[in-house]
Amino acid sequence: MTRSAGQYLADAAAVCFEKCGHREPITLAVMGWTAQTYHVICPEVTDQKRRTHNDQQEATELGACAVAISVIHDLAGFAVVERSRKGTGFDYWLGDDDPHPFRKKARLEVSGILRGTDSDLERRVKEKCRQTERSDCTRLEAFVAVVEFGHPMAKVVKR
């Protein structure tokens, strides 16, 4: 992933956290595959960034990608090596820093909820797990990450 693409995602996450009234450092609870707590430091939110990410649904999805990619990198050591095509059932191909860094080693499906309940989070995780079944023929593990900005929390499932 390019630095500018990562910055775009991080800016969207910062706008979502701000929209939910969070100030730094933001405590993010991660549950599911493992339990962790992260202290999130966001890029500064400016009026220009708010206008750029004014479509709240899109900002939520993009911001969730920023959070999920960071968490997966920390927990599993994987980085994004390629954006997946539409219809595959997942968002990103993951790899690591071996001698073949662009070798695809896992899949990542991400979803975001601006403000939701625990049951909204659980429902979305189940939905996204089913969605990744389309690409199970790859025999590569799949990670599903659903980020909820209101509380803030994320559920990460490895399947």
C-alpha beads as a LAMMPS data file, in Angstrom:
LAMMPS data file: protein, C-alpha beads

159 atoms
158 bonds

1 atom types
1 bond types

-500.0 500.0 xlo xhi
-500.0 500.0 ylo yhi
-500.0 500.0 zlo zhi

Masses

1 110.0

Atoms # bond

1 1 1 0.000 0.000 0.000
2 1 1 1.326 3.428 -0.816
3 1 1 2.052 5.931 1.918
4 1 1 -0.569 8.301 0.495
5 1 1 -3.232 5.552 0.510
6 1 1 -2.399 4.773 4.135
7 1 1 -2.609 8.464 5.027
8 1 1 -6.009 8.745 3.333
9 1 1 -7.316 5.827 5.407
10 1 1 -5.799 7.236 8.621
11 1 1 -7.412 10.627 7.960
12 1 1 -10.801 8.924 7.542
13 1 1 -10.340 7.123 10.874
14 1 1 -9.423 10.395 12.595
15 1 1 -12.572 12.057 11.237
16 1 1 -14.710 9.140 12.491
17 1 1 -13.167 9.191 15.965
18 1 1 -13.721 12.953 16.131
19 1 1 -17.323 12.600 14.899
20 1 1 -17.935 10.249 17.841
21 1 1 -16.452 12.783 20.275
22 1 1 -13.188 10.978 21.047
23 1 1 -10.024 12.866 21.954
24 1 1 -6.483 11.522 22.047
25 1 1 -5.216 9.269 23.240
26 1 1 -8.111 7.090 22.165
27 1 1 -8.403 3.720 23.880
28 1 1 -9.389 0.992 21.415
29 1 1 -10.460 -2.379 22.802
30 1 1 -9.752 -5.300 20.479
31 1 1 -11.484 -8.608 21.126
32 1 1 -12.128 -11.889 19.371
33 1 1 -9.090 -13.752 18.110
34 1 1 -7.119 -12.052 20.861
35 1 1 -7.764 -9.365 23.452
36 1 1 -5.649 -6.222 23.358
37 1 1 -5.975 -2.576 24.205
38 1 1 -4.426 0.059 21.955
39 1 1 -3.885 3.752 22.471
40 1 1 -4.624 5.370 19.132
41 1 1 -2.970 8.607 18.067
42 1 1 -4.655 10.107 15.009
43 1 1 -3.554 12.645 12.441
44 1 1 -4.836 16.153 13.125
45 1 1 -8.366 16.671 11.837
46 1 1 -8.731 19.840 9.803
47 1 1 -11.728 21.368 8.041
48 1 1 -10.248 20.170 4.755
49 1 1 -10.088 16.573 6.044
50 1 1 -13.661 16.811 7.344
51 1 1 -14.823 17.989 3.917
52 1 1 -12.757 15.302 2.182
53 1 1 -14.385 12.596 4.321
54 1 1 -17.854 14.181 4.427
55 1 1 -19.590 10.996 3.189
56 1 1 -19.915 9.378 6.617
57 1 1 -20.596 5.850 5.327
58 1 1 -17.507 5.894 3.126
59 1 1 -15.402 7.536 5.852
60 1 1 -16.468 4.817 8.287
61 1 1 -15.444 2.044 5.897
62 1 1 -12.124 3.693 5.034
63 1 1 -11.375 4.530 8.657
64 1 1 -12.142 0.953 9.670
65 1 1 -9.590 -0.201 7.096
66 1 1 -6.925 2.002 8.720
67 1 1 -7.635 0.567 12.157
68 1 1 -7.918 -3.041 10.962
69 1 1 -4.725 -2.920 8.890
70 1 1 -2.787 -1.526 11.861
71 1 1 -4.191 -4.090 14.289
72 1 1 -3.573 -7.038 11.945
73 1 1 -0.023 -5.854 11.364
74 1 1 0.579 -5.725 15.105
75 1 1 -1.163 -9.004 15.964
76 1 1 -0.213 -11.203 13.023
77 1 1 2.771 -9.449 11.458
78 1 1 1.004 -9.131 8.118
79 1 1 0.981 -6.076 5.882
80 1 1 -1.282 -5.270 2.947
81 1 1 0.339 -6.371 -0.291
82 1 1 -2.588 -5.838 -2.647
83 1 1 -6.168 -4.570 -2.764
84 1 1 -8.531 -7.375 -3.661
85 1 1 -10.941 -7.138 -6.580
86 1 1 -14.691 -6.720 -6.072
87 1 1 -16.595 -9.977 -5.737
88 1 1 -13.833 -11.960 -4.045
89 1 1 -15.416 -11.746 -0.596
90 1 1 -12.566 -9.874 1.055
91 1 1 -10.823 -6.511 0.842
92 1 1 -7.057 -7.053 1.043
93 1 1 -4.383 -9.632 0.364
94 1 1 -1.905 -9.841 3.225
95 1 1 1.757 -10.849 3.234
96 1 1 4.853 -10.300 5.315
97 1 1 8.493 -9.254 5.073
98 1 1 9.945 -12.536 3.816
99 1 1 12.217 -12.667 0.733
100 1 1 9.063 -12.662 -1.406
101 1 1 7.188 -9.752 0.178
102 1 1 4.384 -9.735 -2.356
103 1 1 3.492 -13.379 -1.856
104 1 1 -0.104 -13.563 -0.731
105 1 1 -0.388 -15.333 2.619
106 1 1 -3.788 -14.372 4.046
107 1 1 -6.986 -12.460 3.357
108 1 1 -8.534 -9.536 5.235
109 1 1 -12.181 -8.466 5.181
110 1 1 -12.978 -5.185 6.951
111 1 1 -16.175 -3.452 7.945
112 1 1 -16.902 -0.332 9.942
113 1 1 -19.729 0.872 12.159
114 1 1 -19.776 4.528 13.200
115 1 1 -21.999 4.011 16.254
116 1 1 -23.450 0.636 17.138
117 1 1 -24.201 -1.889 19.820
118 1 1 -22.425 -5.102 20.757
119 1 1 -25.103 -7.024 18.863
120 1 1 -24.522 -4.850 15.753
121 1 1 -20.835 -5.729 15.974
122 1 1 -21.498 -9.471 16.380
123 1 1 -24.016 -9.499 13.532
124 1 1 -21.582 -7.749 11.198
125 1 1 -18.739 -10.133 12.111
126 1 1 -20.918 -13.161 11.271
127 1 1 -21.997 -11.558 7.994
128 1 1 -18.410 -10.809 6.995
129 1 1 -17.207 -14.299 7.959
130 1 1 -19.845 -15.776 5.640
131 1 1 -18.764 -13.361 2.924
132 1 1 -15.154 -14.591 3.036
133 1 1 -16.320 -18.155 2.333
134 1 1 -16.470 -17.208 -1.373
135 1 1 -12.679 -17.239 -1.474
136 1 1 -12.039 -20.260 0.761
137 1 1 -10.713 -22.135 -2.288
138 1 1 -7.481 -20.172 -1.794
139 1 1 -6.878 -22.237 1.388
140 1 1 -5.317 -19.156 2.964
141 1 1 -6.478 -18.029 6.375
142 1 1 -8.914 -15.162 6.481
143 1 1 -9.118 -12.386 9.040
144 1 1 -12.341 -10.478 9.566
145 1 1 -12.126 -7.158 11.390
146 1 1 -15.129 -5.045 12.294
147 1 1 -14.387 -1.652 13.831
148 1 1 -16.938 0.315 15.845
149 1 1 -15.922 3.951 16.384
150 1 1 -18.508 4.974 18.968
151 1 1 -17.166 2.977 21.921
152 1 1 -14.394 2.456 20.276
153 1 1 -13.728 -1.234 19.756
154 1 1 -12.859 -3.816 17.138
155 1 1 -13.547 -7.489 16.841
156 1 1 -10.996 -9.520 14.917
157 1 1 -11.727 -13.104 13.934
158 1 1 -9.293 -15.514 12.309
159 1 1 -10.896 -18.215 10.220

Bonds

1 1 1 2
2 1 2 3
3 1 3 4
4 1 4 5
5 1 5 6
6 1 6 7
7 1 7 8
8 1 8 9
9 1 9 10
10 1 10 11
11 1 11 12
12 1 12 13
13 1 13 14
14 1 14 15
15 1 15 16
16 1 16 17
17 1 17 18
18 1 18 19
19 1 19 20
20 1 20 21
21 1 21 22
22 1 22 23
23 1 23 24
24 1 24 25
25 1 25 26
26 1 26 27
27 1 27 28
28 1 28 29
29 1 29 30
30 1 30 31
31 1 31 32
32 1 32 33
33 1 33 34
34 1 34 35
35 1 35 36
36 1 36 37
37 1 37 38
38 1 38 39
39 1 39 40
40 1 40 41
41 1 41 42
42 1 42 43
43 1 43 44
44 1 44 45
45 1 45 46
46 1 46 47
47 1 47 48
48 1 48 49
49 1 49 50
50 1 50 51
51 1 51 52
52 1 52 53
53 1 53 54
54 1 54 55
55 1 55 56
56 1 56 57
57 1 57 58
58 1 58 59
59 1 59 60
60 1 60 61
61 1 61 62
62 1 62 63
63 1 63 64
64 1 64 65
65 1 65 66
66 1 66 67
67 1 67 68
68 1 68 69
69 1 69 70
70 1 70 71
71 1 71 72
72 1 72 73
73 1 73 74
74 1 74 75
75 1 75 76
76 1 76 77
77 1 77 78
78 1 78 79
79 1 79 80
80 1 80 81
81 1 81 82
82 1 82 83
83 1 83 84
84 1 84 85
85 1 85 86
86 1 86 87
87 1 87 88
88 1 88 89
89 1 89 90
90 1 90 91
91 1 91 92
92 1 92 93
93 1 93 94
94 1 94 95
95 1 95 96
96 1 96 97
97 1 97 98
98 1 98 99
99 1 99 100
100 1 100 101
101 1 101 102
102 1 102 103
103 1 103 104
104 1 104 105
105 1 105 106
106 1 106 107
107 1 107 108
108 1 108 109
109 1 109 110
110 1 110 111
111 1 111 112
112 1 112 113
113 1 113 114
114 1 114 115
115 1 115 116
116 1 116 117
117 1 117 118
118 1 118 119
119 1 119 120
120 1 120 121
121 1 121 122
122 1 122 123
123 1 123 124
124 1 124 125
125 1 125 126
126 1 126 127
127 1 127 128
128 1 128 129
129 1 129 130
130 1 130 131
131 1 131 132
132 1 132 133
133 1 133 134
134 1 134 135
135 1 135 136
136 1 136 137
137 1 137 138
138 1 138 139
139 1 139 140
140 1 140 141
141 1 141 142
142 1 142 143
143 1 143 144
144 1 144 145
145 1 145 146
146 1 146 147
147 1 147 148
148 1 148 149
149 1 149 150
150 1 150 151
151 1 151 152
152 1 152 153
153 1 153 154
154 1 154 155
155 1 155 156
156 1 156 157
157 1 157 158
158 1 158 159
